[in-house]
């Protein structure tokens, strides 16, 4: 049974099982006046701080900061879907915040431990996806929803970078190759995601 390209896209307004879990846990701690877009803005604000911590090699601060930043990604999405607060602004800038945070981490941390080649190979597909998304929005007035491959790519990037940060803190040799192979998988998924976007 073949799957169409459109079936690979994530329905952004559809409540997921993870949203239901967050709705009865973390979302209960968030004040009613806080909006999903404000949480996205918070993630943008974390980018220069993350860059500073990584540049200064303050990895024990960078790791929890990185995890909190990406936990906010799950929270703003769950809040938007469960409270019916999805906005056009959020659809555009939420994934952009992710790309900024991943991009700065790759530029500083991944290049430091795995070299510039891997860092560039990770960043180039992100730039290509961003360019396609911008083109579709500007010239076709189409807001590109994330694909399952794009979302999986983000998860592997988060896992890979987390293992790399754990290696910098605890110096467990096994964590370094685990991080490297997780990032390799994220590159493959990023290329597939780009091909899906390009064909839409």
C-alpha positions in Angstrom: 0.0 0.0 0.0 1.6 3.2 -1.2 1.6 6.4 1.0 1.1 9.8 -0.7 3.4 12.7 0.1 0.5 14.6 1.7 0.0 11.7 4.1 3.6 12.3 5.3 2.7 15.7 6.6 1.7 16.3 10.2 -1.8 17.7 10.8 -0.9 20.6 13.1 -4.4 21.0 14.5 -4.8 17.4 15.4 -4.3 16.7 19.2 -1.7 14.0 19.8 -1.4 11.5 22.6 1.6 13.4 23.9 -0.5 16.6 24.0 -3.0 14.8 26.3 -0.2 13.7 28.6 1.2 17.3 28.8 -2.3 18.6 29.3 -2.7 16.8 32.6 1.0 17.5 33.7 3.1 20.4 32.6 0.3 22.5 31.0 -1.4 22.7 34.4 1.6 24.6 35.7 1.4 27.3 33.0 -0.6 30.4 33.8 -3.7 30.9 31.7 -2.5 34.2 30.3 0.6 32.6 28.7 0.2 31.9 25.0 1.9 29.4 22.8 3.5 32.2 20.8 5.0 33.7 24.0 6.7 30.3 24.7 8.0 30.3 21.1 9.5 33.8 21.7 11.1 32.4 24.9 12.8 29.8 22.7 14.2 32.5 20.5 15.5 34.4 23.5 17.4 31.2 24.7 19.5 31.1 21.5 22.1 33.7 22.4 22.4 32.3 25.9 22.9 28.8 24.5 25.5 30.2 22.2 27.3 31.8 25.1 27.3 28.7 27.3 28.6 26.6 24.5 31.3 29.1 23.5 32.5 29.3 27.1 32.3 25.5 27.4 29.8 25.7 30.3 28.3 22.4 29.4 26.8 21.7 32.8 24.7 24.7 32.3 24.2 24.2 28.6 22.6 20.7 28.9 19.7 21.5 31.1 19.2 24.8 29.3 19.1 22.9 26.0 16.6 20.4 27.3 14.3 23.1 28.8 14.4 25.0 25.5 13.2 22.0 23.5 10.8 20.9 26.2 9.2 24.3 25.6 8.7 23.3 21.9 6.5 20.4 23.0 4.7 22.6 25.5 3.8 25.4 23.1 2.6 22.9 20.5 0.5 21.0 23.0 -0.9 24.3 24.4 -1.8 25.5 20.9 -3.6 22.3 19.9 -5.4 21.5 23.2 -6.5 25.1 23.8 -7.3 25.8 20.1 -4.7 28.6 20.0 -3.0 27.7 16.7 -1.9 30.9 14.8 -0.3 31.6 11.5 2.5 33.3 13.3 3.1 30.1 15.4 3.1 27.9 12.3 5.9 30.0 10.7 8.0 30.9 13.7 7.8 27.8 15.9 9.9 25.7 13.5 12.1 28.7 12.9 13.0 28.9 16.6 13.9 25.2 16.5 16.2 25.7 13.5 18.0 28.7 15.2 18.6 26.7 18.4 19.8 23.6 16.6 21.8 25.7 14.1 23.8 27.6 16.7 24.4 24.4 18.7 25.7 22.6 15.6 27.9 25.5 14.6 29.6 25.7 18.0 29.4 22.2 19.6 29.2 19.8 16.7 31.9 21.5 14.7 34.1 21.5 17.9 33.9 17.7 18.4 33.1 16.3 14.9 34.5 18.9 12.6 33.1 21.5 10.3 32.2 19.0 7.5 29.6 17.3 9.6 28.3 20.6 10.9 27.9 22.0 7.4 26.2 18.8 6.2 23.7 19.2 9.0 23.1 22.9 8.4 22.8 22.9 4.6 19.6 20.7 4.5 18.1 23.0 7.2 18.8 26.0 5.0 17.3 24.3 2.0 14.1 23.4 3.9 13.9 26.9 5.2 14.4 28.3 1.7 11.6 26.1 0.3 9.3 27.0 3.1 10.0 30.7 2.6 9.4 30.5 -1.1 6.1 28.6 -0.7 4.9 31.2 1.8 6.0 34.2 -0.1 5.1 33.3 -3.6 2.4 30.7 -3.1 0.9 31.8 0.2 1.3 28.2 1.4 2.4 27.5 5.0 4.3 24.2 4.9 3.3 21.8 7.8 6.0 19.6 9.2 6.4 16.1 7.8 6.9 13.0 9.8 10.5 12.9 8.6 11.1 16.5 9.5 9.8 15.9 13.0 11.8 12.6 13.4 14.9 14.5 12.2 14.4 17.1 15.0 14.1 14.3 17.6 17.3 12.7 16.4 19.1 16.0 16.4 18.0 16.7 20.0 19.1 13.2 21.1 22.4 13.4 19.3 23.2 16.8 20.8 22.1 15.7 24.2 24.4 12.7 24.1 27.2 14.9 22.9 26.6 17.3 25.8 26.5 14.3 28.2 29.9 13.3 26.8 31.4 16.7 27.5 30.2 16.5 31.1 30.8 12.9 32.1 33.5 11.9 29.6 31.8 8.5 28.9 33.5 7.3 25.7 30.4 5.4 24.4 28.3 8.6 24.3 30.5 10.2 21.6 29.8 7.6 18.8 26.2 7.3 19.9 25.9 11.1 19.4 27.6 10.9 16.0 25.4 8.1 14.6 22.2 9.8 15.9 23.3 13.0 14.0 24.1 10.9 10.9 20.5 9.6 11.0 19.2 13.1 11.4 21.0 14.1 8.2 19.3 11.3 6.2 15.9 12.3 7.6 16.6 16.0 6.8 17.3 15.1 3.2 14.1 13.1 2.9 12.1 15.9 4.5 13.6 18.3 1.9 12.6 16.1 -1.0 9.0 15.9 0.4 8.8 19.7 0.7 10.3 20.2 -2.7 7.7 17.9 -4.4 4.7 19.7 -2.8 
